[in-house]
Amino acid sequence: MPDAGAVNWRVGWSSSATSLAVVLPSAVRGKSWALTPARRLAFAVAVLAALGMVLKALPGFYQSNIELIALALPVHAGVALGLLGAAPSRAT
């Protein structure tokens, strides 16, 4: 069984969230090449955070990291919703 620190790292900040952190600045600036991958990654990260929250209710998951999941879920959901409304900027 992995230690609680490793589980907290995987649930609170996954590799897909790290990938999103690389693509997100360009997507926020309106770069069209980064917008679609950022939207997909943000949606995936938000779904994984929500899944982690749901799985904590099941009896087989007894690590004490619900606080980290509850802290990260609104942030991930907000990023995903924010990118849904983003439009690529037009170069002039």
N, C-alpha and C positions, 0 to 999 in steps of 0.2 A: 504494500500500500504506500503510495507516495506521501511525503510529508505535507502538512497543511500549507506551507509556504509555496511549494510548487503548484498546488491546486489553486491557491489564491492568484498566483501569477497567470495561470492559464485562463481562469475565468475572468479576472479583472482586466487583463491586458493581453490579448491574444496576438498571434503573428499577423492575423488579418487586420487587427487594429494598428499594428506597426506599419503594415503596407499602406493603410489608409493615411497614416501620418505623413508618409512620403508623398502621396498623390494629392492630398487635400489642399495644400497651399496653392498648387497650380489650378485646381478646380475652383477655389474661392476667387482667384484672379480672373476666372472666366475662360481659361484655356480649354478649347473644345476637345483636345485630345485627352484631357484628364477628367473631364466631367463624367463620362459614362463609367469608367473604372471606379471613380470615387463614389458614384451613386451605388454601384453594385457592392463595393466593399463596405460602405456605410450601412446598407441594408443587411448584409451578411453579419456584420458585427452586432447590429441591433437585435437581429433574430437570435444570434448565439447568446447574447446577454439575457434576452427574455427566456430562452430555453434553459439557461442556467438558473434563472429565478424559479421557473416551474419545477425543474428537477430537484431543487432544494426541498420541495414539499414532499417528495417521495421518501420512504423510509430508508432506502439504501444509501443515501447521500447525507453523511453526518459530519462533514467538515464544517468548521465554524467560520464561513466566509460570506454569509448572507449579507453582511454590512457592505462588503466591497461590491457585491453584485448589485445591491440596491443603490449604491453610489454611482456605479458606472452605467447602469441601464438608462436613466434619463439623459445622460450626456450622449450616449450612443444613439438613442432615439432622436434626440434633438438634431444631431449632425445629419442623420439620415433624412429627417423631414426638411431640414434646411437645404440640403442638396437637391431634393425633389423640385423645389421651386427655383433653383438656380438655372440661369440661361447662359449659354456661351456668349462672350463679348464679341462684338464685331470689330475687326481690325480696320482702321481708317487710314 
